[in-house]
Amino acid sequence: MALDMKVIVAIVAVVVVVGGGAAFVLTSNNGNDSGEGDDGKYVNPSKDGYSRLAILGNADMNDVLDSSDVTYLKKVINSEEKANKYCDVNNDGKIDNNDVKALQEVLDGKAKSLGYINVKDEFCTVKVPIKNVAVGFRRTSEMIGFLAGADVIKAMTEGTKAQFAYVGFSEDSKANIINPGQNNDGNVTKESLLAVYKKFQNNGGLTIIGDSNGMFKDMEDCAAGLMDVVRLPCTEGDRITEGMITLAYMLGYNSDNSALVKERLNYWISLNDATDAKIKAAVSKIADADKVPGIIALNNLSTATEGAYKIRGVGLSEYEFTVMCGCNNYANAGYVEGQYANLDNEIILSMQKDGMTTIVVEIQTLFQKIDKAYNSATTDEERAAALHLIEKGAEIAAADDTMKGYTGGFYFVGQETCNGPESIFLKMYLASLFVPELKTVYTLDNINSQFKEYMTMLNPDSILVNADLFYSEE
């Protein structure tokens, strides 16, 4: 089917020198990204009493733990300030001088554990310092790697080791990562996870870190009370910032890398907050009647023969990013909260009649083909051909039967940009599509330039080849 449209391809394509050879960096979706291993829900925080640093003790909720929190906590005890959930530092259900003492221990670096509020709004604790991590969801590893914590990842419970082939993980570190099981090959059992734990029980223990959607729900049972299970926002849309800040505090507490963790986090926050502010300011100038009618962020498209698309929903990044970028989102068409909705041809055409002009497709399984082709290539020509498989994938997506009769814009995004640290660039990209004022601000050259700076900062020795995050072809 020939469509009169512009195909924009967004892809993380990074070539780095690893162990003396080149490695193509493109994270595939070997694991259970649909959230089917868990209940697929997380808690949307209320505006009141919510902080991006979800560590107990952040009493004044300014994203930093310092002496001002002690002052605030004392005022709460004296009924001079309003209490919030971060004031109960020892999580005993009351706020008193014991919380002041507990907070001071945290500030003095003497705490053996940190209390925090996880992605499901549950009060939890994690033992610190964190020495060894089992990644409960692969995109969490990107966050940990960016926060200078690649060396603490010792195991993974979802995905394959190949998914660590991006900047920040050496061949040696990948070779030493233990994989006791993964969602697509069968969930990790209690026995297999305990076997990993025994390797580290006398050398700092083992902490499992993941999100609410990608980590299966019985992970806590598998941990058997011996391992802390930390569920932070890693793929949960506008809460990714909370995940980054909270995770950084956990990883940096009494760590030899604490200064570098802080430096990396400050860089990320600055870029993320500046992007959010720019989008918010631009969107505020657009009258409701002039806003782009809609965007569908689609998921799990692998071939033209698989039929209906699946749409992302509440709690997953793409949906929230589209709302952030000022779209009148049509995600409610055939959508049930907490699930994925199939979008067939009739729904798409019906939406188009209502004014929707753009579909954004996220393709997943193509990444595996590209990764395999690139890694087996022996010449520059073969490597270039592997990268261009993304264009063939876009053509296949556009030719799907579901797209018949649709004549609007068609945009093709790579999964790597949708969650975790790189989500900043997805926000820029979507804003360039749907916010008129930002079309000339977040150009492809501009976004790609910022992405290269980001990756180079992550590893200054990286050689970026064909590393444009967003690739455009008429």
Salt bridges, closest charged atoms under 4 A:
ASP33 OD1 - ARG139 NH2 2.70
ASP33 OD2 - ARG312 NH2 3.02
ASP38 OD1 - LYS120 NZ 3.30
ASP38 OD2 - ARG231 NH1 2.92
ASP39 OD1 - LYS120 NZ 3.52
ASP63 OD2 - ARG52 NE 3.08
ASP121 OD1 - LYS85 NZ 3.25
GLU142 OE2 - ARG138 NH1 3.87
GLU171 OE2 - LYS174 NZ 3.04
GLU220 OE2 - ARG231 NE 2.78
ASP228 OD1 - LYS127 NZ 3.27
GLU242 OE1 - ARG239 NE 2.58
ASP273 OD1 - ARG52 NH1 2.99
ASP276 OD1 - LYS427 NZ 2.85
ASP288 OD1 - LYS291 NZ 3.41
GLU318 OE2 - ARG312 NE 3.05
GLU362 OE1 - ARG312 NH2 3.47
ASP380 OD1 - ARG383 NH2 3.04
GLU391 OE2 - HIS388 ND1 2.18
ASP401 OD1 - LYS404 NZ 3.60
GLU437 OE1 - LYS285 NZ 3.38
ASP468 OD1 - LYS452 NZ 3.34
GLU474 OE2 - LYS6 NZ 3.77
